Each structure stands twice: as structure tokens, then as C-alpha cells.
Amino acid sequence: MQLNDQIKRILKIMIFAFLCAEMQTTYTHSEVAKKRRIGSTASVAPYQASIRLLDQELDYFGKGHICSGALVAPSVVLTVAQCVYDQDNMRFYHPAELRVVLGSTQRFSPTAHGQVLGVTHVHKPPKQLSLAILMLEQDVAAHLTRIHPIALSADSAQLEGTSEPWLISSWGLAGEDGHEVHELLRLYVKRSPCGQQLCVKYDEQAYELDAGAPLTTANQLLGLRSQSSVFVDVASHVDWIRSQIGDGSNQNSSIWGILGLLAFTLYVIKCSCKNAIYKYVKS
């Protein structure tokens, strides 16, 4: 009995120490946020999207997060093409493998105002472009204050001379130990010259931001993070985006979902027929 009591006491101490460590991490993160002028309310980035893998998300909320993105229409999320490509299996993810979380700054905590939506279709970019379009299973309601689309930028060069700050919103990794960021970061940045590309300056040693992290100003989407401090210029993709999404409503998304379902059904029927023929010949 004494041994069991000692084990229980050790477990209690370990649990208490773990909770203290978690509280200290949260406090430190909040202090850093204040110093860096980082917002913490969902309304500061109502367009922010967390793109996730369904099979990992089933383990626990937040595990499946792979990228950020931006809501640009009632049922349209933009991200970079690399986010919808499975490097391990050398293929693009099927829409059914993806989920999009909107309306929450918390990566690991589901909230009452957040929404988790399925993806009906993914528009993969032509070779000369670098963005991907995710069509959602339903429209985001227009009256929601915590979830709202952001406008597409027509020309990032014209916006550079304005007094409005440039902002990056992202989760990702932080600190020397590379711990996962729980609450959405908002970083104020300035443009950095890098030829024809869209680049910004921020403390890359302090943060490793998500691929697909939105870069915004004056309620317009300038770019989405590709690598390091380089962002894909949204203005160079606007014509292609508009040609793919139509009015950006679920009606367009549903059409692609139906076509995808039909294609998948035909594929299953084809495989079944092949198996039936093989069994008949073999018998």
C-alpha cells in the first residue's frame, strides 16, 4: 500500500509540474505578444484559415494543421500550392482529406464561434502560378463578424506607398526550441527589396511562420507566404482566381463536388469490373 501511495504522490507532483509549465508558457507568450503588437482576438483576422488533414485531426483538434490560408469569398480559401501537395506520396491531396477551420485564433482549442468545413474541390495552379484554391462545402454566412472574406489586391506596388501597416497572420513555430504556436500571431512588417518577388522583413529567428500565411494591408490580401520571407503576389493571380471561382459562392463549389463524386464513383465501378473480369477469367 505504501508503494502505491508513493506512486500516486509522484504522479500528482508530475501533473502539478506539467500544469505550472503550461501556465508559464502561456504567460510568456502573452507578454511577447504585447511587446510585438500582436493581436489575440478573432476579429483582427476574420479571413484567417487553418488548413488541416482530416486523418491527423481525428487524433486531437489542431494536430492536423499543415498550413494557413485566407478566405477571399463566401466559400473560397486561397493558399500556396505546396500546402495541397503530399510530398511523402508525391501527389496532390484529395479534397476529402482536407478540412478548413475558420473563425478562431486558437490552433488547438475549438471555439463556439469557429467553423470546421469540408473541401469539395481544389483548383491546382497552372505551371506559371503558385497558388491553390480550396472550394468549401458551404458558404460562410454574411452576418458573422468573426469570419469574413478579405478583398484581393489589384496591385501590391500601389499599396506600398500608403500609410497602412503591412501585417502577417500565422501560427507556426516560435523560439529557439521551435515550440508550436497556440494562438494566432500578428506581425507588423515592412517590404524588403528582392527583385520581382514580394518579400518582407521580420524576425525569422524568432518565428517560423506557416506556409500560406496571409500578408495584408488596408483589408486587402497582398500575398501568401511561400518560403522564408518570400510571399506569392496575389495580384499576379487575380485573373486566374476569378476565372475559377465565379461568384465565390457554394453553388460553384457544389458543382465541383458533384463532378468529383461522379468521377470517384466511375473509378470504383471501373475497378470493380476489372476485378470481376479477372476472377471470371481465372475461374
Beta strands, then each sheet from edge to edge (+ up, - down):
strand 1: 48-53
strand 2: 65-73
strand 3: 76-80
strand 4: 85-86
strand 5: 91-92
strand 6: 98-102
strand 7: 115-123
strand 8: 131-136
strand 9: 151-152
strand 10: 166-170
strand 11: 173-174
strand 12: 179-180
strand 13: 185-192
strand 14: 198-201
strand 15: 207-208
strand 16: 214-217
strand 17: 220-227
strand 18: 230-233
sheet 1: 1+ 2- 3+ 8- 7+ 6- 1+
sheet 2: 4+ 5-
sheet 3: 9+ 17+ 16- 10+ 13- 14+ 18-
sheet 4: 12+ 11- 15+
end
